[in-house]
């Protein structure tokens, strides 16, 4: 389960990075699609989507930018932990 969660986080980072570079589709749309793809329908998915709704587009841009920063406690680490708390 932990490996799947980490993989989901890495996919999300990559997707957000691509979205930031190309601007289409939006980071939010990609994150939404990934959550729906990697999570089974039910309360965990709904929790993750609710948490995603709590982030602004600027927040998601900051999360994307932090993906290349070393060390724990970056915005992407906090974002992953926030989504993981739904499990």
N, C-alpha and C positions, 0 to 999 in steps of 0.2 A: 504494500500500500504506500509506504514512504517513497519507494522508487517511482511509483506512478505519479505521486504528488509532485516530486521533484521534476520529473519529465514534463508534467503539465506546466510547471513554472518555467522551465526552459523554453518550451514551445511558445508560451505566452510572451516571454521576453523577446524571442526571435520575431514573433508576429508583430509585437508592438514596435519593434525596431524597423521592420519593413514598412509598417503603416506610417511611421514618423517620416521616413525618407520619401515615400511616394504620395502620401496624403490621401490615398484612396485605396481601399476603404478606410474608414476612421479607426483609430486605435480602439475606441469603444466597441465598434462593430466586430472587430477581430477578436477582442477579448470575450465578448458575448458569445460569438460563434465557437470559440475554443472551449469555453465553460460548458456550452450545450453539447459539444462533441465528446468531451472527456468525462462528463458527469452523467450518471443515470438520472432519469426524471425522478423527482421527489424533493424532499426537504433540503437535502444538501445542495442540489443544483439551485433551488430557489434562494437559499441563503447566500450562495455565491453571487447570484445575479443581483440580489438586493444590495450586497456589499459593493458590487461594481457600480450600481446606481448612485452610491454615496460618493463616488470619486468624480471630480470635475475633469474636463478635457485637459486642463492645465496640470492637474494631478497625474493623469495618465502620461502626459509628456515628460513630466519629472521622473516618473517611474521608468519610462523608456530610457531616458538619459542615464539613469543610475545603473543600468544593466552593465555598463562598461567600467563602473567604479569598483575598485577592489574593497574587500573587507565586509564584515557583517554590519548590519544596521543600515544598509542603504535602502532607498525607497522601494526597490524591487524586493528586497528581503522582507520588508514590513508588509508589502502588498501580498506576497506569497503567504506569509504568516496569517494575515487577515483572512484570506480565502481559505486557508487550511483550518482555521478555527471553526469552520462550518461542518467539519467531519466529526 
